[in-house]
């Protein structure tokens, strides 16, 4: 049975991703098979997990997914030696209103699966208080079990000693302490970490993180504290229907935000995926019956997208007879125009009337529940779709017929309704699952 752990923290930015990647690579170097998962809707981290483990990682999300879906997804770890689930935000952070099986908190996954938690604690600017924080997290929810902590960004041996003593008095095991080490920081941009496929040196960064963590953390003690997990047989898998039989999928540095479990579900249902690169001025495959443009960073490549006439004309020709759908960045590219951060306006595909701007940035972040007013590829009117929205664009115009009534996690109706015109549809949220 695999050893199972959840890597979490009191807050974002403490070092969860770095520790997860380092542990995964260190154990991989020992000859162990490691399977990673990402708790929550972040679509960037799974690619880093795959780089560290050489196994595909997927998201598990208690707000958007039911228990059988989560059980189905994590069952892929049944043949691994170690299973690691990287948390999001703080251990108990989720939304105010419960979703399908929880609030989206990492603690939901830890309790649901019975996986012990390793906390990453950053004691910068404190000492004994770090133990109080760890003890509070340990005792906050009875069904969540704390295995121990790893200290990160410790200032000095004296600082480490003070924190270790306090944690020992609180009955909390310390697996190791990492001194400040800026060299293993992963590059970031406005939507989070720079994507793994954009970093040629990602392997070296993960190797360095693994070496550093192995030097300062007792890897055997961490494994000994892990749970012994046996995946359960699941009758029902993912409630995801492919948008077509042959799907032309935009896939490059501008169109890379697509959940791995979605692609796997499409393939499992018998669909074929035909990737193409708008940045390379490629048009969607003429033999496909649907085209899908995921999100990504089109705002960083708007000039090139606008100049790629073969891509834009091919997309327009495709949309004359077949469905085209865009998510977030893909939705923006389906629109009339995109204004970049420098205030320069770029002509997009013009399949929808949407106009967006990054010159006046405003963060849009959160879960979304959409009730479709019209069909979109793979889903019928009335379907309840759960997804996640994260972007900084401002809507200048959204004149087309709304695609859906969209609510946030509290039930409040929001303005980002998505659009439809002819065969083109688009949403600002990234689809995670449809309610059963």
C-alpha positions in Angstrom: 0.0 0.0 0.0 1.3 3.5 -0.8 2.6 5.8 1.9 0.3 8.8 1.8 0.7 12.4 2.9 -0.7 15.9 2.4 1.7 18.8 2.2 0.0 21.9 3.6 0.8 25.1 5.5 -0.9 27.9 7.5 -1.0 30.2 4.4 0.1 30.7 0.8 3.7 31.4 -0.1 5.2 29.4 2.7 6.9 26.8 0.5 4.4 23.9 -0.1 5.2 23.5 -3.8 9.0 23.6 -3.3 8.8 21.0 -0.5 6.4 18.8 -2.5 8.7 18.8 -5.6 11.8 18.2 -3.5 10.3 15.3 -1.6 8.9 13.8 -4.7 12.3 14.0 -6.6 14.3 12.9 -3.6 12.2 9.7 -3.2 12.2 9.2 -6.9 16.0 9.2 -6.8 15.8 6.5 -4.2 13.9 4.4 -6.7 10.4 4.9 -5.3 7.4 5.6 -7.5 5.8 8.8 -6.4 2.3 10.0 -7.4 1.4 13.6 -6.8 -2.0 15.4 -6.7 -3.0 19.0 -6.3 -5.8 19.8 -3.8 -7.8 22.7 -5.2 -8.2 24.4 -8.6 -4.7 25.5 -9.4 -3.8 24.3 -12.9 -0.1 25.2 -12.9 1.3 23.0 -10.1 0.4 19.6 -11.6 2.8 20.2 -14.5 5.6 20.7 -11.9 4.6 17.5 -10.2 4.9 15.6 -13.4 8.3 17.1 -14.0 9.4 15.9 -10.6 7.9 12.4 -10.7 7.6 11.4 -14.4 3.9 10.6 -13.6 0.9 12.8 -14.6 -0.6 14.7 -11.7 -4.3 15.8 -11.4 -6.4 18.1 -9.3 -8.8 16.9 -6.7 -11.3 19.5 -5.5 -13.9 19.1 -2.8 -16.0 22.1 -3.9 -16.3 21.0 -7.5 -16.1 17.2 -7.3 -18.1 14.5 -5.5 -16.5 11.8 -3.4 -16.6 9.2 -6.1 -14.9 11.5 -8.6 -12.1 12.2 -6.1 -11.8 8.5 -5.3 -11.6 7.7 -9.0 -8.9 10.3 -9.6 -6.7 9.3 -6.7 -6.9 5.6 -7.5 -4.2 6.2 -10.1 -1.8 6.3 -7.1 -2.6 2.7 -6.1 0.5 1.3 -7.8 2.8 4.0 -6.4 5.1 3.7 -3.4 4.4 7.2 -2.1 1.4 9.5 -2.7 1.7 13.2 -2.1 -1.1 15.7 -2.3 -0.1 19.4 -2.4 -2.5 21.7 -0.7 -3.6 25.2 -1.7 -3.6 28.3 0.5 -3.8 27.4 4.2 -4.9 24.0 5.5 -8.5 25.0 6.3 -8.9 27.7 3.8 -11.9 27.3 1.5 -15.0 29.1 0.5 -17.9 30.1 2.8 -20.5 27.9 1.3 -20.1 24.2 0.9 -19.9 22.8 -2.6 -20.3 19.2 -3.8 -18.3 17.4 -1.0 -16.7 20.3 0.9 -15.5 23.9 0.7 -12.4 23.3 -1.4 -10.1 23.3 1.6 -7.1 21.0 1.7 -8.4 19.7 5.0 -11.4 18.2 3.2 -9.1 16.0 1.1 -6.9 15.0 4.1 -10.0 14.0 6.1 -11.8 12.3 3.2 -8.9 10.2 2.3 -7.4 9.7 5.7 -4.0 11.1 4.6 -1.8 12.6 7.4 -0.7 16.2 7.0 2.9 17.6 6.9 2.8 21.3 7.6 5.3 23.7 6.2 5.9 26.4 8.8 7.7 29.6 8.1 8.8 31.0 11.5 10.2 34.3 10.1 9.7 37.0 12.6 8.6 34.7 15.3 9.8 31.7 17.4 7.6 30.0 20.0 4.5 31.5 18.3 5.2 29.1 15.4 4.4 26.2 17.7 1.1 27.8 18.8 0.1 28.1 15.1 1.0 24.5 14.4 -0.8 23.3 17.5 -3.9 25.3 16.6 -3.9 23.7 13.1 -3.5 20.3 14.7 -6.5 20.7 17.0 -8.8 22.7 14.8 -10.6 19.7 13.1 -10.8 16.3 14.7 -10.8 14.3 11.5 -7.5 15.9 10.2 -4.3 14.2 11.5 -1.0 16.1 11.7 2.1 14.0 11.0 4.6 16.7 11.8 6.2 19.9 10.5 9.0 21.1 8.3 10.4 24.5 9.1 11.2 26.7 6.2 13.4 29.9 6.0 14.9 29.5 9.4 17.2 32.5 10.2 19.9 30.8 12.4 20.7 27.8 14.5 19.5 29.7 17.6 16.2 30.5 15.9 15.8 26.9 14.9 16.5 25.7 18.5 13.9 28.0 19.9 11.2 26.9 17.5 12.1 23.2 17.9 11.9 23.4 21.7 8.5 25.0 21.5 7.2 22.4 19.0 8.5 19.6 21.2 6.7 20.9 24.2 3.5 21.0 22.1 4.0 17.4 21.2 4.6 18.1 17.5 7.3 16.3 15.5 9.8 18.3 13.5 11.1 16.5 10.4 13.6 19.1 9.5 14.5 22.8 9.2 15.4 24.6 6.0 17.6 27.7 6.1 17.0 30.5 3.7 18.0 29.4 0.2 16.9 31.8 -2.5 18.5 29.7 -5.3 15.6 27.2 -5.3 12.8 29.8 -5.6 10.6 29.1 -8.6 9.9 32.1 -11.0 6.5 33.7 -10.7 4.2 36.0 -12.7 0.8 37.4 -12.3 -1.2 34.1 -12.3 1.3 32.3 -10.1 4.4 30.3 -11.0 5.9 30.5 -14.5 4.7 27.3 -16.1 6.9 24.2 -16.0 7.1 23.8 -19.8 8.4 27.4 -20.1 11.4 26.7 -17.8 14.3 24.8 -19.6 16.1 24.6 -16.2 13.2 23.1 -14.3 14.9 19.7 -13.9 18.0 21.3 -12.4 15.8 23.5 -10.0 14.0 20.4 -8.7 17.2 18.5 -8.4 18.7 21.3 -6.3 15.6 21.5 -4.2 15.7 17.7 -3.6 19.4 17.8 -2.6 18.8 20.7 -0.3 15.7 19.2 1.4 17.4 15.8 1.7 20.3 17.5 3.5 18.0 19.1 6.1 14.9 16.9 6.4 14.8 13.3 7.7 13.2 11.7 4.7 12.9 8.3 6.5 11.0 9.9 9.4 8.6 11.6 7.0 7.9 8.2 5.3 7.5 6.5 8.6 4.9 9.1 9.7 2.9 8.7 6.4 -0.4 6.9 6.3 -0.8 3.5 4.7 -3.5 4.0 2.1 -5.5 1.5 0.1 -7.5 2.9 -2.8 -11.1 1.9 -2.9 -12.9 0.5 -6.0 -15.2 3.1 -7.5 -18.2 2.3 -9.6 -18.6 5.7 -11.1 -15.7 7.7 -12.6 -15.7 11.2 -13.9 -18.9 12.9 -14.9 -17.3 14.5 -18.0 -18.4 14.2 -21.6 -16.0 15.1 -24.4 -17.1 18.1 -26.5 -16.7 16.0 -29.7 -15.3 12.9 -31.2 -12.2 14.6 -32.7 -11.1 17.8 -30.7 -8.8 20.4 -32.2 -7.1 21.7 -29.0 -5.0 24.9 -29.0 -1.8 23.9 -27.1 1.2 26.2 -26.6 2.6 28.8 -24.3 -0.4 31.0 -24.8 -3.0 28.2 -24.4 -1.9 25.8 -21.7 -4.4 26.1 -18.9 -6.4 22.9 -19.2 -7.1 20.5 -16.3 -5.3 17.1 -16.9 -8.3 15.2 -15.7 -10.4 16.8 -18.4 -8.2 15.6 -21.2 -8.0 12.1 -19.7 -11.7 12.0 -19.4 -12.1 13.0 -23.0 -9.7 10.3 -24.1 -11.3 7.7 -21.8 -14.7 8.4 -23.5 -13.1 7.6 -26.9 -12.4 11.1 -28.1 -9.3 12.0 -30.1 -7.3 15.2 -29.4 -5.6 17.0 -32.3 -3.3 19.7 -30.8 -2.4 22.8 -32.8 -0.3 25.9 -32.0 -1.8 29.4 -32.6 1.6 30.9 -31.8 3.1 28.8 -34.6 0.3 30.2 -36.9 -1.4 26.8 -37.2 -5.1 26.5 -37.9 -7.4 23.9 -36.2 -7.4 20.5 -37.8 -10.0 20.5 -40.6 -11.0 16.9 -39.8 -12.0 17.8 -36.2 -15.6 18.3 -35.3 -15.0 20.8 -32.5 -12.3 23.3 -31.5 -11.3 24.1 -27.9 -9.2 27.1 -26.9 -8.0 26.8 -23.3 -6.8 29.6 -21.1 -3.2 30.6 -20.7 -1.3 33.8 -21.3 -2.6 35.3 -24.6 -2.0 38.8 -23.2 1.8 38.1 -23.3 1.5 37.1 -26.9 -1.3 39.3 -28.2 0.7 40.9 -30.9 1.8 37.6 -32.4 -1.7 36.1 -32.2 -3.0 39.2 -34.0 -0.4 38.9 -36.7 -0.9 35.2 -37.3 -3.4 35.4 -40.2 -3.4 31.7 -41.0 -4.5 30.8 -37.4 -7.2 33.5 -37.3 -8.6 32.8 -40.8 -8.5 29.1 -40.2 -10.4 29.5 -36.9 -13.0 31.6 -38.5 -13.5 29.1 -41.3 -13.8 26.3 -38.8 -16.5 28.2 -36.8 -18.7 28.6 -39.9 -19.8 25.0 -39.6 -18.6 23.6 -36.3 -18.5 24.6 -32.6 -15.6 26.6 -31.2 -15.3 27.1 -27.4 -12.8 29.2 -25.5 -12.0 29.3 -21.7 -10.7 32.4 -20.1 -7.7 33.4 -22.3 -9.2 31.3 -25.1 -12.5 33.2 -24.7 -10.6 36.5 -25.0 -8.9 35.4 -28.2 -12.4 34.5 -29.6 -13.4 38.1 -29.0 -13.0 41.3 -31.1 -10.0 42.8 -29.3 -7.5 42.4 -26.5 -5.6 45.4 -25.0 -2.3 44.4 -23.5 -0.7 45.8 -20.3 1.0 48.6 -22.3 -2.4 49.8 -23.5 -1.9 48.5 -27.1 -5.1 47.1 -28.7 -4.8 43.9 -30.7 -7.3 42.5 -33.1 -8.5 39.0 -32.1 -10.5 36.4 -34.0 -13.8 38.3 -33.9 -16.0 35.3 -33.5 -17.5 37.0 -30.4 -17.9 40.6 -29.5 -16.0 40.4 -26.3 -13.4 43.1 -25.7 -10.9 42.8 -22.8 -8.1 44.9 -21.4 -5.1 44.3 -19.2 -4.2 48.0 -19.1 -6.5 48.3 -16.1 -5.9 45.1 -14.3 -8.4 43.8 -11.7 -8.2 40.3 -10.2 -11.1 38.0 -10.7 -10.7 34.9 -8.6 -12.9 32.1 -7.3 -15.1 29.1 -7.9 -18.0 29.4 -10.4 -21.3 27.5 -10.8 -22.8 28.1 -14.2 -26.3 27.1 -15.3 -26.3 26.9 -19.1 -28.9 28.9 -20.9 -27.8 27.4 -24.2 -25.7 24.4 -25.3 -21.9 24.5 -25.4 -19.7 21.7 -26.7 -20.3 18.6 -24.5 -23.1 20.1 -22.4 -26.8 20.8 -22.9 -28.9 23.7 -21.7 -29.7 23.5 -18.0 -26.4 21.7 -17.2 -24.8 22.9 -14.0 -21.1 23.3 -14.6 -18.5 23.9 -11.8 -15.3 25.6 -12.6 -12.8 28.2 -11.4 -12.0 31.7 -12.6 -8.6 33.4 -12.2 -7.6 36.3 -14.4 -6.7 40.0 -14.3 -8.5 41.2 -17.5 -11.2 43.9 -17.5 -14.3 43.5 -19.7 -14.7 46.5 -22.0 -17.6 45.0 -23.9 -19.5 41.7 -23.7 -22.4 42.4 -26.2 -23.4 38.9 -27.2 -26.1 36.7 -25.8 -25.1 35.3 -22.4 -24.2 31.7 -22.4 -25.1 31.0 -18.7 -26.2 32.4 -15.4 -23.0 32.3 -13.4 -22.8 32.4 -9.6 -19.8 32.6 -7.3 -19.3 30.2 -4.4 -21.7 32.2 -2.2 -24.5 32.1 -4.8 -24.0 35.7 -5.9 -24.7 36.3 -9.6 -21.6 37.7 -11.4 -21.2 39.6 -14.6 -18.9 37.2 -16.3 -21.7 35.2 -17.9 -19.8 33.9 -21.0 -21.1 34.5 -24.5 -22.5 32.8 -27.5 -22.8 33.8 -31.2 -23.3 31.3 -34.0 -21.1 28.3 -33.4 -18.8 30.1 -31.0 -19.1 30.0 -27.2 -16.8 31.1 -24.4 -16.5 31.4 -20.6 -14.2 33.1 -18.2 -14.2 30.0 -15.9 -12.2 26.8 -16.5 -14.5 23.8 -16.4 -13.7 21.2 -13.7 -16.9 19.1 -13.5 -20.6 18.9 -14.3 -23.0 18.2 -11.4 -24.4 14.7 -11.7 
